[in-house]
Amino acid sequence: KTVSCSYDLEYGKAVLEIHKSSIHSGEKILIVDDVLATGGTALATAKMVEKLGGEIIDIAFLIELGFLKGRDRLKKYNVYSLVQY
């Protein structure tokens, strides 16, 4: 059994899925992704984690493309990136 979330990409649409048994209520979760562009992938991931009862501690990225304003979509979370362009 899975939970899924559809979201918009810069160039189309996508769907993420996660097994319901992957996250348990009350678990503390760190989301890590390579690039923060528009924020769609991270936001979809966060929605699924929260739907399963997980508590998002932080969202971290290796690279942030600031001109795409993805951080604005993730305002309710602590967001970190190592390199900003």
HELIX and SHEET records of a PDB file:
HELIX    1   1 LYS A   20  SER A   22  5                                   3    
HELIX    2   2 GLY A   40  LYS A   51  1                                  12    
HELIX    3   3 GLY A   66  LEU A   68  5                                   3    
HELIX    4   4 GLY A   70  ARG A   73  1                                   4    
SHEET    1   A 2 THR A   2  LEU A   9  0                                        
SHEET    2   A 2 GLY A  12  HIS A  19 -1                                        
SHEET    1   B 3 LYS A  28  LEU A  36  0                                        
SHEET    2   B 3 GLU A  55  GLU A  64  1                                        
SHEET    3   B 3 VAL A  79  GLN A  84  1                                        
END                                                                             
